[in-house]
Amino acid sequence: MPWVLGCMVGESSILSTAQRALLAAGPPPAMLEGNYGKFLLKDDLAAPSLRFGYGGRVVTTPGGRFSPPVLPEKITRYGRWIATLD
């Protein structure tokens, strides 16, 4: 069955990573959209910001990971502590 995969406008590299994991787990979608974090965000939580490569190819980061490292200073800057769950 044909299927479509897209992410939200303004997605960070964290959501792009989830999209890439789904792409790696199943058959290719009929259409695909996403991985525009650097173009649609003022600042991303990870570096380098994920994008599709030339021709729509998914390029992994060094070490074969799908996700670039999340920067703790960005989490501190944009995040807000709410609660700790036991």
Helices and strands as residue ranges (DSSP letters): E 4-5, H 13-25, E 31-32, H 37-40, G 54-56, H 72-78
